[in-house]
Amino acid sequence: MPRPGRLRESRLKKIDSAMGKYIRVCSVDEVPPGKAKMVRVEGRPIAIFNLNGDFYATDDNCPHEGGPLSEGFIEGENVTCPWHGATFHIVNGKTLEPPAGEKMGPPVDQGVACYPVRIAGEELEIEIS
Ligand code: FES
């Protein structure tokens, strides 16, 4: 039976790993309101969006054929892929419209992954698990 101190330490490690880690990606000034920026985190392309001062992060690669969502058209809380027009909700990653001329289906219907963003001073950090 583990001693109480060891048990507590073990639980803390599990909580830490479940929370992931925050990584600095760019400064706040690099993503003006209504704009997006692609950053790489551990080799993974991530799109950072500024929606009226609130920051969000999604995978940058469109699940259709990899179009860069950071270069897409932002309207409200939605981004439209610049390659074939699939539209995603920036806040929750859900697919709103399939690519032009196509029916909604995999893999586009699964949306894009989202990542928590926090402001640390003048820097933006995202959580990667
Ligand atoms: S690559 Fe995005 S809609 Fe085709």
Residues whose N, C-alpha, C, O or C-beta is under 5 A from the ligand:
A	BS01	FES	C62 H64 E65 G66 G67 C81 W83 H84 G85 A86 P99
